[in-house]
């Protein structure tokens, strides 16, 4: 992900004076972070504590991010980062808006903060020469300079600099192959020419110019601050930029002065819609555009149509999607004596359903992640069967996932997961029993045929599909499994459907189950899913307590 926005200036100061709420800050820095994996949890917790949303990428080679929130909160996150001596000189770029550019906060661990895929490329040691925006026109107007747009083809399509070469790449990792083959990078005399490279905010250029230098190009330049700094700094009447600049947030594109442009986003391929898209028979809101129409199957389109229908319905009725509770920060805590202890394993569907119910009920416990090959003695003492989930209370131990769910929801059910109608509750119990019985039997043999001395799991896939078809029929009749509200039965069944789907995602998407596909997709896009699927290291004696959920 490239930095998206502009540096602080008189322009953003003026914007800040208007009734705009959200400050967006983009930043990156190439710096050795050998402990980058340990940085994730405290950084995520700090951002969430300040209600900052966006994405931060951490890698051994540095940090790359765009975040947004209230100005004071965003500046608090920046100050937190700069307290680290390695990031003390971190530079950021700002922009203001009256609409939230992001809806969640994520911190991801990556091999590279921008993926080039060429080992040994070090921007801190090999990057090209910076050129300030006010000097860029003179450089790219030099006939001896080869100007290269390092962005993806769909970005170049809506705007670029006059005379720039479009490498026609679909991802940044394709750039090295283009460099190796590009005739434009060979001077008529056989010498390597001067090269000027540019990108959205500067980060891709740091790597691309380092790549060029590693291949013997001595005179390599890149636009300092990227296109966005140029659009902020250079007056339109002096500009050599043509069109709009694509940005990776809800604005889609910006022009001079960083004013949001006219472009819309295809919700299927996430690329800007090409000119004339709305008039094309290949365009369908939330489903496809002329660019991506031929890349998805009809079953996938049906799934997207159902997802779009559900989104429009929720928007029209101003309803929250499932898991609308805000994700809260994970902090080192000292939990009250007697707090329940939950032994869990992240990917286990039984443990997942238990965590979903505890999260929905707001029943706080101490979470202990279990490594199944090295089960802790404390778990075996509490529950000799040694399977998760296990909830240890002061007066008893609950060893079954459904019992944990119902115990939590009977204590507190703010979202109405337990139906009040006895007939609905009976339907829910019968459906979950069917899931845990026949469907789980076939799921295990479909996914793990070798465990059962089977040549393959195809026959069990077919039998499991019968249950999934029944779920699809239910979801065609009402929004969720039991009625028009997400209930505990949805939370109990969906982890197993997810596991079945992931056994062969291509096959699953090809099945004629649009309502089921949409139901699962909405769940996997929900905040509740993010909360319960967050990764934790296996618990050991003496480890700091982890609260789940983090706050009541």
N, C-alpha and C positions, 0 to 999 in steps of 0.2 A: 504494500500500500504506500502510495506516495504522499508526502505532506501536501495539504490541500489549499492552504490559505496564505494570507499576507502578513507581513511584519507590522508591528505597531507603527502608526504614523498619524499625521493630522487627519487623514481620511477616517481611520477607525476611531479617533478621538471624537470627531464630529458625529459619527454614527452612534457612539456610546451615549451621546447627549440626547438622542431620540429615544422614544419609548420602546426600545428593543431589549429583550430579556437575556438572550443566550450569547455567551462569548465562546467562540471556537478558537482553540489554540492548536497549531500544528508544529511539530518539532521532530528532529531526528539528530542523532549523533553517532558517528562511527567511533567506537571506543571499546577496548578490550574489557569484556564483562565475564570473566570466568565463572562467576557465581550467579549467572543470570537466572538459573532455575529457582534459586532460593529467593529471588527478588519478587517473584510473581505474587505470592499470597499477600505479603504486607502492602505491596503497591495496589493490588486490587481492593484490599480492605480500606485503604486510605481514600481511594477514588469513590468507593461506594459510600463511605461515611460522609463525604462531601457532595453526594448526589451528582457526581460528574459521570457523563456517559461518553462512549466512544470506544476506540480500540487502541491498545498499546501492544506493540510487538517487541519482544525481548529476544536477543540472540547473543551468542558469544561475541559477535562483532559490534554490538551496540543496541540502540533503541530507536524506534520509529513509531510515531503516534499522531493521531488527531483526536482531541477530546473536546467536549462542550459542556457548558453548565452556567450557573450564575457566575459573574465575573470574579467575585471574591473566592468562590470555591475553586475555579480553574486556577487562579493565581496561587491558591494554597497548595494545589497539587504540584505546580511548577516549583514553588519554594521547597516543597518536600523533596523533589528530585534533586534540586540544586544543593541541598545540604550534603549530598554525596560528593566528595572531592572529585570523583571521576566525571561528574556531570555538572560541576560548578559553573562552567561557561556555556551551558546548554542555551541555545538560541531558539526562540519560538516566533511564530507568526500568528497574527490575530485577525479575526473578523467577527462582526456582530450580526445577529439575525433575530427575528421575532418568532421563529419557529424552531423547535428542537431538531437539530440535524441528525441526532442519533437517539435510539430508544433503549440501548443497553450499554453496559460497561463490560468489556472483555479485555483480559490480558492474556496474550498467547505467546507460547514459546516456539521459536522457529530456528531453523538452521542458519537462515540469513534474514536480515530485516528487510531486504528487498532481494528477491531470488534471481540470481544470474546463473548459478549452477556451474561456475568455473572455480575450482579450488585454487587457493593461493592469491586471489585478487584482494589487495588491501587498499581501500581508499585512503586510509590514514597515511600510507607511505607513497602511493603511486598516482593519486588523482591528478587531473589536469589543472590548468591555470584558470582561476576564477575571472570572469569578466562581469563588471557591474552593468546593470540594465542600461544606464545612460551611455555606455560605451559599446553596447551590443550591436547597434545598427551599423556602426562603422566596420566592425569585424565581419559581420555576415554579408556586407555589401562588397567585400573584397573578392574579386573574381577567382583568386587563388585558394579561397577557403571553401571546403566542402562542409555544408551545413546539414546535420543529421538530427531528425526528430526521433528520439529514443522511445517514444510512447507507443502504445498499442494502436492498431489500425483504426479501431472505432473512435479513439480519442483524436487522432489526426484528421479523421473524416470531417469533424465539425469545426476545426480551426488549426492553423499552423502559421509559421513564419514564411514570408515570401521567399521562394527559391529553395526551401528546405526539402531534403530527400525523405520520403516515407519508406521505411524498410519493409512495410507490409507484414508486421509481426502481430501475432495474437497474444503473445505474452513476452515479458522482458527476457525470459530465459532463452528465447529464440534469437536474440540479438547477436550472440557470438557466432552462430552459423552464418548470419547475414554478413557480418564483418569479414568472415573468411572468404566469402564469395563475391562481395560487392565490387564491381568494376569501377564504381565511382570513387573508390578509395585508392585507386592506382593512378598516379600522375602519368601523363603522356610520356615522360622521360623515364618512367619506371620508378621514380622516387615516391616516397609516401608523402601525401599532401598535408597541408594544415587542415585540421578538423575542428569544427565547432559543434558542440552537442548541447541539447536542451531537453528539459522534461518539465513536469508540472511544478514541482517545488524544489528540485535540486538533488534529491537523493539518488534517483536512477542515474543521473549524470556523474555523480561521484564514482559509481561503480563502472559505468560505461567508459569514462575517460581513463580510469585505472586499467581497464581491459585493453584499451587502445595503446596505452603506454607499454603494457606488457608485451604487445605484439610489434613494438618497434616504431610506433608513431611518436615522434619527439615533440611536435607542436600540436598540442591538443588543448582545447579551451571549452569551458562550459559556463552557462548563464547562471550567475550567482543569484540564489533565491528563486530560480526557475521562472516559468512563464508568469506565475501569479505576481511575483515581485515586479516583473516587467510591466504587467498590466496596471499595477498600482502606481508605478513610478513614471512611466513614459506617457506623455499626453497623446491622445488619439490622433491628433493632426501630424504627429511625428512618428507614429507607430508603423512598423513593418509587419505587425501581426494582422492576420486576416481571419475573421470568424470568431468563434467562442472557444473557451478553454473548459474541457470536461473536468469536473471535480467529483470526488467519491463520496458525496453525501446527497441529501435531499434537494439541494439546489440544482444539481445535474450539471449546469454550466454557468460560467461567468464571463463577462466582457470587461472592457476598460473600466477602471474604477471599481472593479470587482462587483459590478451590478449583476444580479442573477439574470441569466439568459433565458431564451424562449424554449429551450429543449426540455423534453420529458423523457422519462426512463421506462424501458420495457421491463416489466416486473418478472418476466421469464428469464431473459438472458442478462439482465442488469446492465445492458448497454444503452447509450442514448438512442432514441428513436431516429431513424434516418429521415431525410426530407420526404414528405408525402406519405409518411407511414399511416396516418389516420385515414387516408383515402384508399389505402390498399386493402384488397380482400383478404390479405394474409395477416392483417392486424386484428387482434382481439384482446381487449383489455384484460390484463392479468394472465394471458394465455400464450400469445405469440406476437411477433412482429415480422416484417418482411425478411429481417436478417436471420431470425432463429426458427422460423416456421417449419423448415424442413429438417431441423435437428432433433425434434421430439416426436414420439409416437402419438397415435391418436389416444391411447390409454393415458399417457402423460398429460395430454391436452385436457382430457376429461377430468383428470385429477385437479389440474390447474383451474378449470372452470368451476369446480365445486369449491375450491379454496377461495376463488374470487367471489363466489356467491356468498359464502359465509362471511367474508370480510365486509362486503357491501351491506349485508344484513346487520352485522354488529355495528357498523358505522351509522347506519340509518336509525338504529334503536339506541345508539349511544351506550352499548353494552361493552363490558370489559371482556377480553378474551380469557381463556382458562389461564390460571397461573398469573393473574394480574397483580398479585401481591408483589411489592417491590423487593427485589433482591437486596439483602442486607449484608453488611460487611462481616467477614470472618475475622475475629480478633482473638488474641490470647486472653483467656478468661479464667477466673476462679469461680466455678459454678457452686451454687449453694449445696450444702451437705444434703444428701438424699436425692439429688437430681437423678432421674432415670439414666441408665447407660444403655446405648444402642450399639450392638455389635452388627456390623454391616459389611457388605462387599458391593462396590459400586455397580458392577455390571449384572449382578444377580437380579432377575426380575422380581423375585419374592422380596428381596431387600429394597428394591426400587419402589415397589408399591407401598411398603411400610414407610419409607422416607417421604413419599408424596403425601400420605395421610398426616404424618407428624408435622410436615411443613404447613399443610392446609389448616390444621387445628392450632398451630402455634404452640404445640406442646414441646417445651425445650428439653433436650437431653444431651448427654455427653456422647459424641460420636466416636466410635472406635472402629476404624477400617481394619478389616481382617485380610491377611494374606492366606489364602486357602491351603497352601502347601505348608504353612508354618502357623497353625492356629495357636493363638496365645493360651497359656494355661488358664488364665482368668475366664476365658470363654468356656473352656471345657469343664471348669468347676461349676460355672453357672448353668451350663446346659451340656451334658455329656454327649448328646447327639452331634454337637459341633457344627451344625449347619446354621446359616444366617437367613433371616435376621433373628436376633435374640434381644429382647428388651428386659433389662434387669431393673425391677422396682424395689422399693424398700421392703414390701411385704410378699412379693412373689416374682416369678420369672415368666414372661410371656414368650413362648417359643415358636408360635405360628404367625405368619405374616398377616393373615386376615384378622386374627385376634388382636394384633397390634393396631391395625387400621381402625377396627371398630372401637377398641379401648380409647384411642386418641380422639376419634370423632364424637364419641359419646361424652367425653370430657369437655370438648369445645368444638363447635361446628359452625364457624362464622360464614362459610360459603355455602352452607346448605347441601353438603355432600350426602347426608343421610335423608332419604325421602320420607316424608311424613305419611304418605299413603301406604298402608300395609301391603297392598297388592304390588306396588312398585318395588317395595323392599323384598318381597317374595321373588319377583321376577329377577331382581339383582342377584339374590343368593343362588338361584337356579342357573343363571348365566355364568356366574363366576365358578360354580361347581363344574359346569361343562368345560370351561376354560382349563381349570386345574386338573380335570380328569382326562377325557379323551383327547382334547386338543394338546395338552402338555405331553401326553404319551406319544403322539405323532410328531410333535415338534422335536422332541429329543432324538427320535430315530431318523428324522429328516436331516437334522443338523449334524448329528454325530453317528452316522451309520456304523463306523468302525467299532464303536463301543458295544454295539449289539450284534456284531458279526454279520452285518448286512452288506451286500455288494454295493448298494447305494440307497439313498433315502427317497427315491422318487415316488414309490407307492404311498409312503407316509406323507409326503408333500401333498399328494392328491387328496388324501383323507383329511389332512389338516385344512386344506383349502375349502372343504365343505363348511367348516365352522366359520372361516373368514367370509365366505359368501353370505352366510346367515347374518354376520355382523354388518356387512354392506347393506343388506336389505333393511335391517333395523335403522341404520343411519340415513337411509333414503326416506324413511318414514318420519324421523325426528332428528334433531341436531346431534344428539348423543345417544348412548346405547339404550338408556331406559326411557328418557323423555327429552324435553328440550333444554335440559340443564346438565352440566357436567356433574356426575355423581361418583360415589366411591367405587361403583362397578366399573366405570371408565378407567379410573386409576388402577384398579385391580387387574384389569384385562390387558390394558395397552402395553405394559412392559413385555408381555409374551408375544403380542402381535408384532411389536418392534423387533424382537429377537427373530421371529419367523421371517420378517421382511428382509432383515440383514443377511440371512443365510444365502440369498440370491436376489439382490436388489433389482437386477434387470428383469428377472422373471416376475417378481412381485409387481413392479411398475407396469408390466405388460398385461396384467390381469384386469378384467372388466369390473373393477371395484372403485369407481371414482369417489364415492362417499367415504369409503374406508381409507383410501389414500389421503383424502383431504383431512379426515379426522386425525390420522397419524401425523401428517405434516404440521397441522396446527399445534399438536402437542409438542413436537420436537422444536417448534419455533417459540414455545412459551417460556416465560421466566421460571415457572415451576420446574420445567425440564432442566434448565441451566443450573438451578439451585441443587436439585437432587443428583445431578450427574457431575458435579464438581469433583475433581480428583483430590484425594488425600493419600498421604503416605501411610503404610501399615502402622497400626498402633503398637507401641511397646510400653512396658512398665516404666514409669517416670516421665513419660512424654507430657508436654503441656496439654491441658484439656482443650478440646474443640467443641464448641457449642453448635448444636443443630436443632432447629434453625437458630441463627445467631442472635436474634432478639425476638422478644415476644410481641 
